[in-house]
Amino acid sequence: MRQKSFDTGRGNIVYWVSDEPDVARPWLVFLPGLTADHRLFEGQIEHFESCANCLVWDAPAHGLSRPFPLDFSLEDMARWLGDVLDAEGAADPLLVGQSLGGYVAQVFDVLFPGRARGIVSVDSAPLGRSYYKSWELACLPFVTRMFRLYPWETLQKASSEGNAATEAGRAIMVAMMADYSKDEYCLLSTHGFAMLADVVRSDDYAAPAAPLTLIVGERDNTGFIRKYNELWSQRTGQPIHWIEGAAHNANTDNPQAVNAIIEKVLAVGA
């Protein structure tokens, strides 16, 4: 994988792309969740880089894509993703988004209909206003205020244990969080939830048209992710692939199971 950079005019987005993309191979684009970076998808890159063109980014203000002012929206992220894909000639990509990455994928598909062959949502949620109660939306921008009450070491431990169920998954989360200061982490988390609340209230991204695959860790207790996915499944008719032994970062807790699902999606869309 080659490390590259895209200048948005407001900050640089760092991403990694296959050394020699092959036009005969499908594109897999991996979009990490809030406060996570490209390392979240190490288990997928290692598995797929020999049979697919792969691209993974550090989202704006995440990982190596810093410094980056926290004045962007999910729409901005989706448009910048489109710019990066254009720069790399990544046509007809399968977008694999974990949590926040799944929101970016949905917004991208509505803004650029037909560009993605599909969306694999990993522990993410729908963006339709009707899925959310008013009090849930009102609370979203304030969810992270409690983070500041904890010492940084305690917050790191609680986040790693809350997002991952396995030692391997927790180790990846700890490593990613270690690159932030407590203030950076709290500000980024707050901004992420505020972006989510904004797009849900707009209701502009309620119905992405790309084929959808739902993946949820059996032990994902983050917010109302399970409830939202159960409703999403009921309304779209798409089954939920429950990942055994996995929490919110299902693809790090049980990469083999998640990779097998992605393989099937690629085969169907070939």
Summary of the structure (lengths in Angstrom):
residues: 270
radius of gyration: 17.0
end to end distance: 23.0
largest distance: 51.7
contacts: 934
relative contact order: 0.16
helix: 49%
strand: 16%
